[in-house]
């Protein structure tokens, strides 16, 4: 048995035959028959010549590993088998490689590397649980995120310094062994190994739900002024539809148990062009001001046109110019008055660690959806939108009377809303 904590690196000295490999190792006290994990595969020492060791590779080992493509000079991770009274660390690793996975994405994050793997075999995905373990080329790692046939791990400086994982490249194939405890529980529950584990199967202990199909793809601080004011951006991609959403963190929220949060749906016409047909641009500007003053989180969601998309929104504008209000125009195009869904927002907040928030909104639907998703909204912070033009007034009155938004409007006479 092994731990996945690498205790040395070796180098392929010679590929003798397809079924034998010689490796230069840093150990001087090996004995015949000893077990060593080479890139995570448990191999038996069959010959020793100084510090060059020979291993016989079985047909099964060759079929599940990348040993057949190693070349002379290739570096490998090594770990000697545990002995009685050895200190246990890392995870339980048997050295029985389950197969190969591909490096799909690498991103540098400070001194660490975020690495995403894909191309799992269909029956392997059920062995992945967020915050569980996985062994890549012999290195014991914690699963950061899991989604369908992909998973992510974070390589810390110590791992990068002491293992071959610092040289990973996109497209590279790596040997993988999945968590033996999960596999054991899976086999016990479903001998066919065809159904995934549920939280209840593991007793709910230490289980973190997957953030659906959402993956954190990039993070970076962005300067707002010359005096050092920063906003930290976190970009998430929903692999279900390919859309990218942004979480912008204003200020230090490390000790803020219920930060101020604004959910803002993308609006090209209002946010970028400053259109007065809607209140989106004003709300975004006011939200940023309040978040900079009070610190908090802005979630910028790719839900243009209340979820119907830019093209359909512009078509709805044309219908409004013909006399329909904003809700009637949506209905005419075959949509509900508001098609937005905030499941992504729930996942983003949970991933960021914010389960209790103060929400900036006039829309009760946001409160309802967040609450149903497990986010506790302890306070609603209203955004009082000025209705300085006919466009704003009629649009806001329609939102209040037909969509239930909590707005204070001075003149609530029938606006004959044709915008």
Secondary structure, DSSP 8 states (H G I E B T S, - for coil): -B-S---EEEEEEEEEETTEEEEE-S-S---TT-EEEETTEEEEEEEEETTEEEEE--HHHHHHSSGGG--TT-EEEEEE---TT----S--B-S---EEEEEEEEEEETTEEEEEEE---GGGGGG--TT-EEEETTEEEEEEEEETTEEEEEE-HHHHHHSGGGG--TT-EEEEEE-HHHHHHHHHH-TT--S---GGGGTTTT-----TTEEEEEEEEEE-STTS-EEEEEEEEETTTTEEEEEEEES--TT-SS-EEEEEE--IIIIIT--SSSSHHHHHHHHHHHHHHH-EEEEEE--HHHHT-HHHHHHHHHHHHTT--HHHHHHHTT--S-----HHHHHHHHHHT--EEEEE-S-HHHHHHHHHTT-EEEEEE-------SHHHHHHHHHHHHHH------S--S------
